[in-house]
Amino acid sequence: MTSVTLSATPKGNGFQATITFPGGVSISSADTFPTRSEAIAAAALKLLDMPNRLDELDARDQT
């Protein structure tokens, strides 16, 4: 099963969101957010805006 990780790490006065894909590829937000939950929610929304990445995950699971 393929997994994607959404995380938030401290940066400056807030938290930075990161999406980590299989194989170690990750995308971090340029913005910081006041809380961890806001950063993770932003990462989730960013992931939904990348349907090609989601399609690639489905293709991996079917091979």
PyMOL commands that place a pseudoatom at each C-alpha (Angstrom):
pseudoatom trace, name=CA, resn=MET, resi=1, chain=A, elem=C, hetatm=0, pos=[0.000, 0.000, 0.000]
pseudoatom trace, name=CA, resn=THR, resi=2, chain=A, elem=C, hetatm=0, pos=[1.268, 3.454, -0.926]
pseudoatom trace, name=CA, resn=SER, resi=3, chain=A, elem=C, hetatm=0, pos=[1.340, 6.130, 1.740]
pseudoatom trace, name=CA, resn=VAL, resi=4, chain=A, elem=C, hetatm=0, pos=[1.616, 9.905, 1.697]
pseudoatom trace, name=CA, resn=THR, resi=5, chain=A, elem=C, hetatm=0, pos=[2.572, 11.816, 4.839]
pseudoatom trace, name=CA, resn=LEU, resi=6, chain=A, elem=C, hetatm=0, pos=[1.304, 15.267, 5.750]
pseudoatom trace, name=CA, resn=SER, resi=7, chain=A, elem=C, hetatm=0, pos=[3.344, 16.927, 8.468]
pseudoatom trace, name=CA, resn=ALA, resi=8, chain=A, elem=C, hetatm=0, pos=[4.055, 20.265, 10.106]
pseudoatom trace, name=CA, resn=THR, resi=9, chain=A, elem=C, hetatm=0, pos=[7.394, 21.381, 11.491]
pseudoatom trace, name=CA, resn=PRO, resi=10, chain=A, elem=C, hetatm=0, pos=[8.257, 24.522, 13.447]
pseudoatom trace, name=CA, resn=LYS, resi=11, chain=A, elem=C, hetatm=0, pos=[9.528, 27.404, 11.334]
pseudoatom trace, name=CA, resn=GLY, resi=12, chain=A, elem=C, hetatm=0, pos=[9.903, 30.963, 12.536]
pseudoatom trace, name=CA, resn=ASN, resi=13, chain=A, elem=C, hetatm=0, pos=[6.791, 31.972, 14.458]
pseudoatom trace, name=CA, resn=GLY, resi=14, chain=A, elem=C, hetatm=0, pos=[4.648, 29.121, 13.119]
pseudoatom trace, name=CA, resn=PHE, resi=15, chain=A, elem=C, hetatm=0, pos=[4.675, 25.825, 11.288]
pseudoatom trace, name=CA, resn=GLN, resi=16, chain=A, elem=C, hetatm=0, pos=[5.573, 24.799, 7.760]
pseudoatom trace, name=CA, resn=ALA, resi=17, chain=A, elem=C, hetatm=0, pos=[3.543, 22.136, 5.970]
pseudoatom trace, name=CA, resn=THR, resi=18, chain=A, elem=C, hetatm=0, pos=[5.220, 19.246, 4.141]
pseudoatom trace, name=CA, resn=ILE, resi=19, chain=A, elem=C, hetatm=0, pos=[3.820, 16.511, 1.898]
pseudoatom trace, name=CA, resn=THR, resi=20, chain=A, elem=C, hetatm=0, pos=[6.066, 13.455, 1.619]
pseudoatom trace, name=CA, resn=PHE, resi=21, chain=A, elem=C, hetatm=0, pos=[5.485, 11.004, -1.228]
pseudoatom trace, name=CA, resn=PRO, resi=22, chain=A, elem=C, hetatm=0, pos=[6.819, 7.449, -1.642]
pseudoatom trace, name=CA, resn=GLY, resi=23, chain=A, elem=C, hetatm=0, pos=[10.484, 7.379, -2.588]
pseudoatom trace, name=CA, resn=GLY, resi=24, chain=A, elem=C, hetatm=0, pos=[11.293, 10.350, -0.376]
pseudoatom trace, name=CA, resn=VAL, resi=25, chain=A, elem=C, hetatm=0, pos=[10.031, 13.124, -2.650]
pseudoatom trace, name=CA, resn=SER, resi=26, chain=A, elem=C, hetatm=0, pos=[8.609, 15.957, -0.561]
pseudoatom trace, name=CA, resn=ILE, resi=27, chain=A, elem=C, hetatm=0, pos=[7.001, 19.327, -1.144]
pseudoatom trace, name=CA, resn=SER, resi=28, chain=A, elem=C, hetatm=0, pos=[7.080, 22.019, 1.540]
pseudoatom trace, name=CA, resn=SER, resi=29, chain=A, elem=C, hetatm=0, pos=[4.966, 25.134, 1.709]
pseudoatom trace, name=CA, resn=ALA, resi=30, chain=A, elem=C, hetatm=0, pos=[6.605, 28.507, 1.312]
pseudoatom trace, name=CA, resn=ASP, resi=31, chain=A, elem=C, hetatm=0, pos=[4.159, 29.894, 3.871]
pseudoatom trace, name=CA, resn=THR, resi=32, chain=A, elem=C, hetatm=0, pos=[4.081, 29.351, 7.596]
pseudoatom trace, name=CA, resn=PHE, resi=33, chain=A, elem=C, hetatm=0, pos=[0.889, 28.833, 9.561]
pseudoatom trace, name=CA, resn=PRO, resi=34, chain=A, elem=C, hetatm=0, pos=[0.094, 29.744, 13.180]
pseudoatom trace, name=CA, resn=THR, resi=35, chain=A, elem=C, hetatm=0, pos=[-0.812, 26.185, 14.238]
pseudoatom trace, name=CA, resn=ARG, resi=36, chain=A, elem=C, hetatm=0, pos=[0.148, 22.638, 13.306]
pseudoatom trace, name=CA, resn=SER, resi=37, chain=A, elem=C, hetatm=0, pos=[-3.423, 21.812, 12.353]
pseudoatom trace, name=CA, resn=GLU, resi=38, chain=A, elem=C, hetatm=0, pos=[-3.617, 24.756, 9.941]
pseudoatom trace, name=CA, resn=ALA, resi=39, chain=A, elem=C, hetatm=0, pos=[-0.331, 23.710, 8.330]
pseudoatom trace, name=CA, resn=ILE, resi=40, chain=A, elem=C, hetatm=0, pos=[-1.492, 20.103, 7.896]
pseudoatom trace, name=CA, resn=ALA, resi=41, chain=A, elem=C, hetatm=0, pos=[-4.854, 21.245, 6.516]
pseudoatom trace, name=CA, resn=ALA, resi=42, chain=A, elem=C, hetatm=0, pos=[-3.006, 23.474, 4.022]
pseudoatom trace, name=CA, resn=ALA, resi=43, chain=A, elem=C, hetatm=0, pos=[-0.866, 20.505, 2.946]
pseudoatom trace, name=CA, resn=ALA, resi=44, chain=A, elem=C, hetatm=0, pos=[-3.988, 18.407, 2.431]
pseudoatom trace, name=CA, resn=LEU, resi=45, chain=A, elem=C, hetatm=0, pos=[-5.568, 21.116, 0.291]
pseudoatom trace, name=CA, resn=LYS, resi=46, chain=A, elem=C, hetatm=0, pos=[-2.370, 21.456, -1.725]
pseudoatom trace, name=CA, resn=LEU, resi=47, chain=A, elem=C, hetatm=0, pos=[-2.387, 17.700, -2.344]
pseudoatom trace, name=CA, resn=LEU, resi=48, chain=A, elem=C, hetatm=0, pos=[-5.955, 17.899, -3.652]
pseudoatom trace, name=CA, resn=ASP, resi=49, chain=A, elem=C, hetatm=0, pos=[-4.780, 20.594, -6.080]
pseudoatom trace, name=CA, resn=MET, resi=50, chain=A, elem=C, hetatm=0, pos=[-2.307, 18.107, -7.597]
pseudoatom trace, name=CA, resn=PRO, resi=51, chain=A, elem=C, hetatm=0, pos=[-4.525, 15.466, -9.257]
pseudoatom trace, name=CA, resn=ASN, resi=52, chain=A, elem=C, hetatm=0, pos=[-1.608, 14.227, -11.383]
pseudoatom trace, name=CA, resn=ARG, resi=53, chain=A, elem=C, hetatm=0, pos=[0.258, 13.195, -8.211]
pseudoatom trace, name=CA, resn=LEU, resi=54, chain=A, elem=C, hetatm=0, pos=[-2.812, 11.351, -6.962]
pseudoatom trace, name=CA, resn=ASP, resi=55, chain=A, elem=C, hetatm=0, pos=[-3.185, 9.607, -10.342]
pseudoatom trace, name=CA, resn=GLU, resi=56, chain=A, elem=C, hetatm=0, pos=[0.458, 8.484, -10.116]
pseudoatom trace, name=CA, resn=LEU, resi=57, chain=A, elem=C, hetatm=0, pos=[-0.207, 6.962, -6.696]
pseudoatom trace, name=CA, resn=ASP, resi=58, chain=A, elem=C, hetatm=0, pos=[-3.153, 5.005, -8.099]
pseudoatom trace, name=CA, resn=ALA, resi=59, chain=A, elem=C, hetatm=0, pos=[-1.049, 3.798, -11.026]
pseudoatom trace, name=CA, resn=ARG, resi=60, chain=A, elem=C, hetatm=0, pos=[1.661, 2.515, -8.659]
pseudoatom trace, name=CA, resn=ASP, resi=61, chain=A, elem=C, hetatm=0, pos=[-0.872, 0.516, -6.660]
pseudoatom trace, name=CA, resn=GLN, resi=62, chain=A, elem=C, hetatm=0, pos=[-2.215, -1.179, -9.805]
pseudoatom trace, name=CA, resn=THR, resi=63, chain=A, elem=C, hetatm=0, pos=[1.166, -2.402, -11.095]
for i in range(1, 63): cmd.bond("trace and resi %d" % i, "trace and resi %d" % (i + 1))
show_as sticks, trace
zoom trace
